[in-house]
Amino acid sequence: MINKIKKSIHNKFSNIFKFFFFLRYIFLIFLSAIVIFLTIPKFFDYNKNIDVLKSNLTNLYGLETKNYEEITYNFFPSPRLSLKNVSLNIVDSPTNFKTNNLDIILNIKSIYKFENLKLEKIIFSNSVIDLDIDESKSFLNYIKDLKKKIQFKSLKIELKKQKEIILSLKQINFLNFGYKKFKVSGNIFGKKFRLSFKKDNQDLLFKILN
């Protein structure tokens, strides 16, 4: 009787292990399929479709792409197109951007349909903005009114008057979405600062730390 019980228990555990062993292979197949799906676009020539990308940046973000050095696709940490050494400007504005890297985060559904490209957000890294002080309010309004997601990492803003630099804000980090929306940090006069919008983005709170 005891041997029968032991045999029954052994068979049950054996079936359970076989089931998990089977699931492991299913998981590996599923994971491999995802990796292949995400990596194949890396072999596409995106320079052929750069006009579609430029059109999306203009229509969705109000940015005109002047020139760029290269464009590559990466799937980690999310599907994206990366443009190196890019020059842009805001439509109908003298404000110019120069960035070492522009990451354009793609909707996963559109990575194989470039004609129906969908942008989730854009990320500027190590950028410089030439901003005439008389145009600073216009630039702030552009950022506040922008509906699409945008993020700046290590941004440098050079405020100018008649083409002369009067103030440099360095290592600026901010985004226009999420719980850190419009929570700006950076460096001025060698000191760290924080800036945020108050009262429905009508007031600016500026604080130099320490």
Salt bridges, closest charged atoms under 4 A:
GLU64 OE1 - LYS66 NZ 3.54
ASP103 OD2 - ARG80 NH1 3.47
ASP130 OD1 - LYS160 NZ 3.57
ASP134 OD2 - LYS161 NZ 2.93
GLU158 OE2 - LYS156 NZ 3.29
ASP203 OD2 - LYS199 NZ 3.96
